[in-house]
Amino acid sequence: MDAAVNTLTSKAELAFAETFDRVKAELPGADSVHELRNDAMRGFARTGLPNRRVEEWKYTDLYARLDDAFAPPAGEGPKLTRDDVLQALGSELAALDCHLIVLVDGQVAIGLSEMNFLGEQGELSSMASALAAPPTWLEERLADGEMAPQNAVLCLNTAMMSDGVALRVAADVSIEKPIHIVHLHTATTPVGIATRHVIALEARARASVLESHVGPSSAAVQHNVASDVSLAEGAAMHHLKIQQESDSATHLSTWRVALAASTNYDAFQFVGGTGLTRNEIHLSFNGEHARGGVNGVFMGASEQHIDTTLFVDHAAANCVNRMVFKGVLDDAARGVFQGKIMVRQQAQKTDSNEMVQGLLLSERAEFDSKPELEIFADDVLCGHGSTSGQIDEDLLFYLRARGIGELEARSLLIQAFAGEALELIENETIREALGEAVRGWLAHRIG
Amino acid sequence: MLKIENLHVEVDGKEILDGLDIEVPKGEVHAIMGPNGSGKSTLAYVLAGKDDYVVTKGSITWNGEDLLELSPDERAAAGVFLAFQYPVEIPGVATMTFLRTALNAVRKARGEDELTTPDFMRVVREKAEALKIESDMLKRPLNVGFSGGEKKRQEVLQMALLEPSLCVLDETDSGLDIDAVRIVSEGVNALRSPERAMLVITHYQRLLTYIVPDRVHVLSAGKIVRSGDKELALELEKSGYAEYEEAAA
C-alpha cells in the first residue's frame, strides 16, 4: 500500500479508501481507466478531505462535515418507469421538450433514455460503456489534471465514477432540443454515488444541456458529480443545473469548462435544497473572443449549507465573462460564495465581472462571500460586487399598502430578487421552470 | 367619515403629532398644509399603517372602523389608499404583475371576484390612457427608471384601479412640472365622488387650484392650528407659514 495513505485519518477518509479497494475491480473501464482511478485515489490519499485551513475550503470544512463515506448501491436498483421519472421531475421539468437521459442511482437507465438522437452527428453513450474503450477526446478530458489540481473531490470522482454521459457533438452540428440529464436517487439507506459527464462540442457545434437533481430519496445520499465540458472554436453551449435534494443529501459537484476562441458558454445553476452542497466551477478562457457567463440562484433553509465556488481563468485576450449569483437564506441556512477571477499577463482586454447578493430571511442565516481578483494584465476591465441584506421594509410596506398581504408581499420581493438572475436564462421554458421552482420553494417556506 | 381624535404619534421616541384632530366627511376633499417638519408625512404614514410610527394616544376611525387595529394590507382592503410622496422602485417586479396582485388581493378581501385577464388588461389600459401612461411603462419593472412625474401618475393609476374610499395624497405635486400636475389632478378629480373622502397633503397652494378642496387645515408642530375654506390656501400662499412656525416655537 502507498505510504502516503497513512495521511488519511478521519472515519470518512478511511471509508473512501476502503470502499475504493473493495469495489475497484467492479468499476467500469479499460486498463488505462483503472490506472486513472488508482492515480486519482493516490492523489486523494495525499490531500485527504480538505479542511478549513485550506483556503478554498475555508467556509466549507469538508473534513469536519463528512462524518462517514458510503459505498455505491449494491445490486439491481428498483425498475422505474418513464412515469416514475416524470413524476419525480415535477410537472414543470417533465413538460420540457428535451432529449431525456436518466441516471438511476448513478447508472444510466438505457430503457428510459434517449441515446440515439445524434445519429452520425457525434457520439453519445453511457460513460460506463465509453470507459471500456475510451476514445481519445474522452480520455484527454478525464485525465486533465491542469484544471483543478489537487482537488480531493474530483480525485474521488475519478476514482469512483460508475457512469454518466459521454457526449461529443461533431463540428457544425446544432442540437435543437436541450439534452436533459436526470439524476434520480431511490436509496433508502445511505449510499455514495459518483457520476461523471464529459461533453465535448467540436468547432461551431451548439447544444443545451440541463442537469437535474431532484431525487425522491430522503436517504443520506452522497453524490459526487463532475462535468467536463470543452468547447472548440466557435462552439456555443447552454449549461443548466437544477438541484433540489433532501436535507440529508450531500452534493459535491465540479464543473470544468474549457473555452476555445470565439466560443459562447452560458451557464446557470439553481440550488433549492440539499443538506450540504459544494458547487465548484472552473472556467478557462483559452482562446480569444470567447464569452462566458455563469449565473445562479441558491435558496437554503433549515441547516442547509450551499457553497458556490468559482475559478475563472483568463488565459487569452479579448474575452468577456459575467457572473451573477443571488442567494436566499432562511432559518439557519448558510450560503458561501467564492469567486476568483485570474487574469493572466497575456489576457489583455479582458472584461470580467462578478456580482453576488445574499438575502437573509432569518437572524440565524449566514452568508459568507469572498470575491477575488488576481490580475497580471494591464489593460483589463474587471470588477466584483457583493452585498448581503434583508428584505427592504420600505418595499414591503409599499406592497402591503396596496392590499397585498405580508406573506405574499415577501414572496413577491424574494421572487423579484431571484428574478434578476433568472432573467439571464435565454431558454424561456427553462427560465419559467426555474421560476416555478423558486415559487415552489417560497410556497413551501413562507406560504 | 374619517375621524381623527387627539392623535399623538412618536417616531424614534420623538413626538411628531401632538393631539391632532380632524374630520373628513364622505364626499369631501380636505387639504392639509403646513411648513416642513410639521408632521404632514407622518400623518400620511400613520393612516396607512407604517411600522415605526407609534400611536401613543388618540384614535383614527374610517366609517366607524378603528384603523389602528388593522395592518397596512387590511387598511387597503378597508378602502384606505396612500399615494406616496416617494413611490419606491421595485426591480424584478413587473408593473402589470404588481397591479394585478394588488387588485386581486383587494377585491378578494372585499368579497369580490378576481378579474379575468382580458378584463384586467382592459381596465388597466383605459385608466392608463386617461393618465397618459404609455403602455411601455407598464411593461417595465415597477417604477424602475420612471421619472418623478411618471411615478406620481403611476400612483394615481393604482388609486384609480383599487377604487379606495379614503384617498390620502402625500405631496403628490412635489417634483412635478405644471403639465404633470394638471394630468395628475385630472386623474384625482375624476375619482371625486359622494362616497369617497380625500385628504390632500401639500406644502404649496398650487395643487389646490387644480384639486379644489372643501376645507383647508393648517398643520403646525403636530396639530391643526387653523381651518378654513379654500380661500385659506390662497392666504397662506401670500403670507407663508412664518406665523405658524413662530406660534409653534
Interface residues (C-beta under 8 A of the other chain):
Chain A: D392 E393 D394 L395 F397 Y398 L399 R400 A401 R402 G403 I404 G405 E406 E408 A409 L412 L413 Q415 A416 F417 A418 G419 E420
Chain B: A48 G49 K50 D51 S71 P72 D73 R75 A76 A77 F81 L82 F84 P87 V88 I90 P91 G92 V93 T97 F98 T101 A102 A105 V106 A109 P141 Q158 L162
